């Protein structure tokens, strides 16, 4: 492992009014205000009130951290220059008077026409982690392993407790909303790339998606890059949170760990449990079929990945990041603490906006 396998991250954000903290349709203006050399890493999302950053492929943790920090900082500055702020939250905490229009993309209009009210919401913001896997069969095999880690990945990244002006009772309300799509949720166990391709073609034929890009499984071989891609996570509150997620996913891909065969409905239940309780309540450990605290599950995963993390040079950083989340909780925990202190969703939104570039 002289040259570590590359990885990269996509993060989606809300654009909000700096005073009311309602979402605003300013994506085109914000992207235009980003420095030209960075604009290639800034993309539109489904709604004009959302915007995405996408890093290039990185081989070392420090490269990824630098890329995320630079892009979050540039996006925040561009937003400020056109009179709005950036929110790293899976759902927008406050309601808006009028739903934002679609972004200027014909494909998005086609999606809205096909799927109707599924697109008529304020939007959701996710974090996707890509890890380079050149062989398609290996990408499918790695996906079988990562599907069993989905509950823990969601517990440590849950960052959408508030939506439309209320506490949803969930740590990740975003994941509940995504699961409504016909291609949302955890993937099935797959035996080969050929089986994946045949299944993707069959799902497309049903009309449940326009193209492979609409396969919204929580982990999948990427349709556009030679990577395996995790999609279960809310956009993380801070770069530290994103880094923990990305380092764990990359190490898992390289670990050679065996994937337990888990029934789809058991996995679905475990994911729902993690969406509900996040990092603050017990989750279901699929490998041992028992309840466990997310903190204990996280330590167990790091222990299993220690040889790989050590070879990658990421072990000390992962230990530091694990200590932070065990001390402060995930994004949902921190948002709720802010609300308990301020009793105001505007204050929560201001806190989220500040945390979006905290520690950079």
Steps between C-alpha positions, in 0.01 A plus 500: 500500500776743401246721319174520700177454310345834412182635650285810471190660648189677375317728745164671444397820679200731538516868413303712748409862568746642759219643713198270469703184426238389249638329189558730203537413126846650450708204378584652161612829655708324766676276250577797278661675799736208574859561376532364143771248589262331748178523302550157344455351849167677563183344359127558497260268677131424445381831646632852441534542878764226516859477385764228504875479536690203359868447574741352253643155571737514798755243613571632851282616786668842510420555131134427558482723806667785311262459206189495720621799699583703192168424329285562808684829560468613137131406489428686823680813375320487166164464673574796727593712199151455352316533830440151630653237728590132466341236723657155552183322610319199356166684507418870527392574859255779413200493267488729198211700363546361149673181388819575303499439124701229332856572398550589133547146369266324258561167669368638828183615326456150360546354850239737641258412221543127560504496881266786587467592866815308596691803370268758655687545828769737624761245405746277683879523522728198512865405516627243250838329543670347193785250525690390191426139399603420143350150477117501473463162670710625791286814521193278545677282759611806696144628486385181672732581790409869518126426500542336843677812630224735384326530840821613670594738217157658537523521880829692488383734222134566593458877466135572421291501819299810405291554187225741402505670839471196725706235674438186294596262781770356274874556485486463121167608358672534163551123477129444568411735214748338260358158582168603341653488153444171317875448471590627850628295791757224545601285204446124488785254530650463152723227363669674209521808284295315237220452753520869594482607134205270429313625807568864412366443148191327636427781747539758224255302287235528773510880471609540863809692389597692190858374485765334723573837665160471670593176678484659845626197692695585813806330351560424132764475229510852361339538155752767397829417678704181567403516868274352761283776647329528839192724498335437837646794689353842564729785406722528806504802725879547491799392294611287797173307481540448125860385540406232755239365263732501197795339681283220636346430160836491321655272761199268482537472122867403537464282810416165345239448773234240427145619449234320704191405300222708652133482404378813325222564750729462802738750344210734423389482864852567628533803271166637617614455862818697429302774323273529803756494779818619335806499724300549820299176523578128465520361147471147365831322440445289189806280542411396855122547474479701820459854625815704547578865556624680186814597692579135569423404141731774376785384721448142384516604135817704555655205680420272205639757256813584702750308281365669186479846659858459624627408152324802355646731765148593617483329838596793723263734318213253525560461875487879536177526300339210687578669830328817375177330396490293818539819704269735307268267308407516134351803327143425613612487864672837469206662322262385774730630774502838329121499487477403868717801579342759266147362443512644149540329164651820362769469766549136400532602135753770589696241698498259205620776266789578737593133537509451124846659496597441864853375555610573144 
